Amino acid sequence: MYRTTGNDGTAQITDAQILDDMMKKRFDHAKNQTSDYSHLFRSKSRWELVRLTMIIVSIQFTYAAETAFVSPILLSIGLPHTLMTMIWAISPTLGFFLAPLVASVSDQLRVAWGRRRPVLLVLGISLMLGLVILPHGRTIGLWFGDEDIPPQNMSGFRWGILITTVGLIMADFSVETTNGISRTYFLDMCIKEDHPTVLTVAVMIGGIGGFIGYMLGAIDWSDTDVGEMMGSNEATVFAAVVIIVLIGTTVTLTSFREVPLELLEKDELLRPITKAAFEEEKRRQMNLTQASSIMSLESETTERAQIHRDDCNEQPLNFKTFLGNLMRLPKALRILYFTQFLSHLGYLSYCLYFTDFVGREIFYGDAMADEGSQAMKLYHEGVRFGSLGMAIFILSAAIYSMIIERVIRLLSTRSVYIGGLLLNCIGMMLIAVHKSKLMVFICCVTMGIEYATIYSLPFLLISHYHQKQSFDVVDGRCVQSRQTRGFGADISILSSMLFLAQVI
């Protein structure tokens, strides 16, 4: 029952009824526009959310290919390990400074196709170009005049190094920036109740995509007809990833239509329902009789639009405001960003060193031993075992993402967030103290839980902050923020913590 009876015997409308009325009015209004935007005010089916988040599959395929093949590619063009590490650091350094700027542009973009999708399209094209260039840098360098000699004999300037580096920067910067802006697009397209679901669906299908991507890289394609046609194992894998990126990006960008920013500014009924808008509507309902309130809603649309224009978090930010927001981060965001940075730092350490740790510390192998020796055999066996553990890691992340919503309902977003991080700390401490094969799997499962946590809950928290237009709580009540912040920019700054962690 939505309606209750007051002390005076008159019928009173509940918050749920007010919210339903506002949603229905927005749904009908959006449906009657020249272009149908009614999907913004209804719940999405599981299949629609999968279609919306398909771009995450292409991101995870790219990560898998980069993890497996980029370092060997850089070494094959004659780069020493030190220079290779420096080149790896170029992209995250650029991303840390430029990704939030790109996201700020997406907050302000005024084109008919929307704000997020044009940026995602440009990043997708850049990503595919980088993936095409990356495995063929040495061959392209030969066309420009490089000598065709073994890597150990190479010296001086070579076109192959420059072209391969450009390809790596394009691919790595594009995929990381896409990771943040795509989640902004997901949240823009969904009602508040669907936000936890869409984020967990993204982690789930991303985990499945990552697992398939790692398995794709484990196959020796050079002995197949496809590998012979493409010229190398690396070129075959990257060609497959380009196809996946094309499919995933196309499916996501054609899933749901965005409201152009100019129309969003003019029409209050096309904007998401903010806390300020709801409270204003609630006050109006309380001051009007039940009969007159329904009749007056239509006539007061223009007035409400003016009242809420200053409060609406859909306002575009100019560059000066964007820079000012970077310098004046609310305390809640500072804590959230720092926590995300530390989480990514731990996650990257796991990715970089885990298989080597298993080979050395659990199987007692030696990476520097003579080829064919028992120590070398044990090391390679440990690396393969560690790789199996990493496959379990990505699968556990996908499985945990399926139940994380239920866990949040039982506990709270903050409890699940902190609990997921602490659980991974316990797993890491256990494998450090008790080095065994069993602990490999336990550690990988807890890391999967952390992965699902850091790629869903922090984004959900920022969504909550913006919906409430509040970043602080005083005496148990949310304090309305007077600072105009871009939703896309705040999401991208959160994603940029990965860039900072990569550099360090």
LINMOKA-V216153 format. One record per run of one state. SS is the DSSP state (2 for helix, 1 for strand, 0 for the rest). FROM is the first residue (numbers start at 0). LEN is the number of residues. Records with the same first field share a line. If there is no record, write none. Layout:
SS: FROM-LEN + FROM-LEN
This chain:
0: 0-2 + 5-5 + 13-1 + 31-6 + 41-4 + 52-2 + 76-4 + 108-7 + 134-2 + 143-7 + 153-5 + 189-2 + 218-2 + 223-1 + 230-2 + 253-7 + 266-1 + 270-4 + 287-2 + 299-1 + 308-10 + 327-3 + 362-11 + 410-2 + 433-3 + 454-2 + 468-1 + 474-2 + 480-6 + 503-1
1: 2-3 + 10-3 + 469-5 + 476-4
2: 14-17 + 37-4 + 45-7 + 54-22 + 80-28 + 115-19 + 136-7 + 150-3 + 158-31 + 191-27 + 220-3 + 224-6 + 232-21 + 260-6 + 267-3 + 274-13 + 289-10 + 300-8 + 318-9 + 330-32 + 373-37 + 412-21 + 436-18 + 456-12 + 486-17
